[in-house]
């Protein structure tokens, strides 16, 4: 039997080498739950064993059931008629298989029937599901909705909805985007109002809503009359009902297995989730940060599938009496794909570790523990890494999927091979939950403030030998170039130039940090050294080029933008 966990050497290495001791201790509140919950771990080793066993189960389901169904799901998709969405029978079976494996509430607390697993382990599941069928991840990955209710809902709301999410009875949707407001969420217009008895109702439109036919919806709506910005928005919970109309489903380039809906809210009864006016500035931002990690994992999963398909095809396809993977032009492409994939996965799970520590220390602080300094530190690290991770993972997935078609040649353009589906599915990842350009905006503040400096210092402090020491020296030079560039931008104090070069700075930081992570991992497994070496050598050239751009102070692109664009 195939297994998407067992056959992934890099994923298994990550689980075995990522230090999750503090994460697990915080999540399990020093393992006190083991006294009352029979499946709660008693110590870090017990937790790691639990993680491996569940990942093994999910890996088997993904390989043996979900992946073989994916092409038919992509071809036929959901059915829409009379304002009703019916998912493909194989999609229904996929969801049922995962629910039967009891992974519908991976991160939910034990008291609601969840596994209480950290984000890191849930993300590994998300990656495997995405490798099997990227569109299914858009259903499986909506567990963040239950997490949001868990974090910000009332006790009554938690008791009502969370057990249903954990069992798989409920599915969810986050209703944010409107026809005129995508990334500009502060301008959302969907109206929330109360009647004389205090009952809330929702009225308006939402568009591009993933799984908009769900049973439970989290909705961003304008609750304060006379406002036009983020301070007038609140978050609401509503359920599927006759007043909530699915007007249409979109005909998309990819991710065909899940319905993307346009919704009409006709005075839909709703409940306020959390406090008024905090809908966007606190709750939705938390929800979107979780979604960014999930989409990063989706991208890595697609990249893994595309790379494997390309490598298999190149090994089997013969031209001029030898397989094409023996031609330099092809094996260089495959090598580049593997390096990009490994780099994206490395950053992804370092990011989830930071997110887990942030969440763990936040919960501990709310319990009254003296951990405010740790909470602040990991919040800064996580808020910088999350957008960096999504930018790297999704851009890498697009390039890997593009190259996979190129390696397949003309056959890759045909429906007979999965390469074209991976290409179509990858394309949305660097668009939804914030485009790459918006990830740069989200990350640049942390870059300029040096939020990753302590993490980099710790990685440089590792004792490296022989070739690893030489590579560490190259990374040190890259970091000096980065620091020089950051200092230049901070001193220049020109907002237009700052915005123009923000992506250069974010990507320079990504190259240095990921290079350090990959070198650290190579010091633990010598077989990884060629991948780390290739990434760092490429990074030396790229960082030098970007340093030159930043330090040039060249304003011509800004000053002549209209002349260039209007020619």
Buried (B, 14 or more C-beta within 10 A) or exposed (E): EEBBBBEBEBBBBBBEEBEBEBBBBBBBBEBEBBEEBEEBBEBBEBBBEBBBEBBBBBBBBBBBBBBEBBBBBBEBBBEBEEBEBEBBEBBEBBBEBBBEBBBBBBBBBBBBBBBBBBBBBBBBBBBBBBBBBBBBBBBBBBBBBBBBBBBBBBEEBBEBBBBBBBBBEBBBBBBBBBEEBBEEBBBBBBBBBEEEEEEBBBBBBBBBBBBBBBBBBBBBBBBBEEEEEBBBBBBBBBBBEEBBBBBBBBEBEBBBBBBBBBBBBEEBBBBBBBEBBBBBBBBBBBBBBBBBBBBBBBBBBBBBBBBBBBBEBBEEBEEEEEBBBEBEEBBEBBEBBBBBBBBBBBBBBBBBBBBBBBBBBBBBBEEEBEBEEBBBBBBBBBBBBBBBBBBBBBBBBBBBBBBBBBBBEEBBBEEEBBBBBBBBBBBBBBEBBBBBEBBBBBBBBBBBEBBBEEBBEEBBEEEBEEBBEEBBEBBBEBBEBBBEBBEBBEEEEBEEBBEBBBBBBBBBBBBBBBBBBBBBBBBEBEEBBEBBBBBBEBBBEBBEEBBEEBBEEBEEEEEEEEEEEEE
